[in-house]
Amino acid sequence: MDIFLIFLYFIIYSFIGWVLETIYCSVLQKKFVYRGFLYGPICPIYGFGALIVLLSLYQFRSYPLLVFVLGVLLTSTLEYITSYVLELVFNMKWWDYSKKKYNIAGRVCLLNSTLFGSLCLVLVYIVHPYISDNVEIFSDMAIQVTASILFVTILIDFALTLANLLKLKSRFASLETKLSAMIEKPQSLRDTTKAYMDSQKEFYSQAIESIFGFKPNFSTRRFLNSYPNLNSIKNPKSIQKMKEYLENRKK
């Protein structure tokens, strides 16, 4: 299969994955949730997953049960590796299935893996035949030009996203240091009056605003809203206080 065509399929399935993920999470949270690692409307993990499934399993389409089982294994492996790499690079957990039954290190769980296996069946037997029939009617030149433009666009998007995430990682580390340096009274002596609690909130707000500004930028707000289970391995307090800060500002 031509490399340009493969990349075009990657973009198409990344976009479809973004649509499905956005709808699913928006319904669960009862508000619009802009999902995705990048700024653009794509979820690359779905694109990679679709390509892995098609390149590995399309030859076995005469055996639906085998496609389902191997689809579960392939997509679960991809999700696990992606979770691990993101955590390793950014010191953040983007999703956590620890509260779901039959999970592995909170990175994958049986419910999601079964859902992905079902999606593999839909992809192999319904979606890809339809998409390939409609995409491959275009000339090689049209496919190459479209794929090239999309590649440059995604490359720019990835560079901007990576730069912002590294900056976000640094800011959360600075906030964690500031919050950890706060001197609290021993539990037996701590004042639990409303005045004390208000002073605590004020301290946290000032600490956040000194690092992120009065209104945290779109990137910060988007990641926290899109990934409600987002947590930091090294800076857990800063993530939690930022979520509380943004929630209080909505009131």
Helices and strands as residue ranges (DSSP letters): H 3-29, H 44-57, G 58-60, H 64-90, E 92-93, E 103-104, E 108-109, H 110-122, I 123-127, H 128-135, H 140-180, H 194-212, H 218-226, E 231-232, H 236-250
